[in-house]
Amino acid sequence: MASEEKVPEKLYFRIGEASRIVGVKPYVLRFWEKEFDLVKPEKSSSKQRLYRRQDVIALCEIRRLLHEERYTIEGTRKKLKDLPNLLASVNSEASCLTQLKSELLAVRVLIQNKNRR
């Protein structure tokens, strides 16, 4: 999917950042949350919405279908039934990256400890 390339490799995005990436105003994202079950942002301790990378990718696809392909909301819902399979692969990729990051941090600590001796 073309929208994957423009979504940075981050775990979470606040609503302002997600809206800039998707290309719509924040209130549109809030509306789409209600209309599409696919998008379920978490809330931080300060009650801010935190969109996962797969949420932002789904929002990009929703925008593409609504704005570029000119689907209705109901038509977009039907079209998105295949999207969870794609998002599952993105999610597993993100978990691999998270694991790789923790392993690299552990290696960095080992190198720093070795250099201190």
C-alpha positions in Angstrom: 0.0 0.0 0.0 1.4 3.4 -1.0 0.4 5.1 2.3 2.8 2.8 4.3 5.8 4.6 2.9 4.7 8.0 4.2 4.0 6.8 7.8 7.1 7.1 9.9 8.4 4.1 11.8 7.0 5.1 15.2 4.8 3.2 17.7 2.4 6.0 18.5 1.2 9.3 17.0 -0.8 12.0 18.7 -3.9 13.2 16.9 -2.2 16.4 15.4 0.7 14.4 14.0 -1.7 11.7 12.6 -3.9 14.3 11.0 -0.9 15.9 9.3 0.2 12.5 7.9 -3.3 11.5 6.7 -4.0 15.0 5.4 -7.2 15.8 7.2 -8.2 17.9 10.2 -8.2 16.3 13.7 -12.0 16.4 14.0 -12.2 14.3 10.8 -10.1 11.6 12.5 -12.4 11.7 15.6 -15.4 11.3 13.3 -13.8 8.4 11.4 -13.1 6.6 14.7 -16.9 6.5 15.3 -17.6 5.4 11.7 -14.9 2.7 11.2 -14.3 0.0 13.8 -10.8 -0.5 12.3 -9.4 2.6 14.0 -9.2 2.4 17.8 -6.6 4.8 19.3 -5.5 4.3 22.8 -5.7 7.1 25.3 -2.7 8.4 27.3 -2.8 9.2 31.0 -3.6 12.8 30.0 -6.5 11.5 27.9 -4.8 12.3 24.5 -5.5 10.0 21.6 -2.5 7.8 20.7 -2.8 6.3 17.2 -0.7 3.2 16.5 1.1 3.0 13.2 -1.4 0.5 11.9 -4.2 3.0 12.8 -2.5 5.7 10.8 -2.1 3.4 7.8 -5.8 2.5 8.1 -6.7 6.2 8.2 -4.6 6.8 5.1 -6.5 4.1 3.3 -9.8 5.4 4.5 -8.9 8.9 3.2 -7.8 7.4 -0.1 -11.1 5.5 -0.5 -13.3 8.4 0.5 -11.4 11.3 -1.2 -9.6 9.8 -4.2 -11.8 6.8 -5.1 -15.0 8.7 -4.1 -16.5 5.8 -2.1 -19.3 6.5 0.3 -18.7 5.7 4.0 -20.7 2.5 3.7 -18.8 1.6 0.5 -15.5 2.2 2.3 -16.6 0.0 5.2 -17.2 -2.9 2.8 -13.9 -2.3 1.0 -12.0 -2.3 4.3 -13.0 -5.8 5.2 -9.7 -7.0 3.6 -7.5 -4.4 5.4 -7.1 -6.2 8.8 -5.0 -8.9 7.1 -2.7 -6.2 5.8 -2.6 -4.4 9.2 -1.7 -7.7 10.9 1.4 -7.9 8.8 2.3 -4.3 9.6 1.7 -5.0 13.3 4.0 -8.1 13.3 6.6 -6.0 11.5 6.4 -3.3 14.2 6.8 -6.0 17.0 9.9 -7.3 15.2 11.3 -3.8 15.1 10.5 -3.3 18.8 12.3 -6.5 19.7 15.3 -5.6 17.5 15.5 -2.2 19.2 15.6 -3.7 22.6 18.3 -6.1 21.5 20.4 -3.3 20.0 20.0 -1.3 23.3 21.3 -4.4 25.2 24.3 -4.7 22.9 25.0 -0.9 23.3 25.0 -1.4 27.1 27.4 -4.3 26.8 29.8 -2.2 24.6 29.7 0.7 27.0 30.5 -1.5 29.9 33.3 -3.1 28.0 34.8 0.3 27.1 34.7 1.5 30.8 37.1 -1.3 31.9 
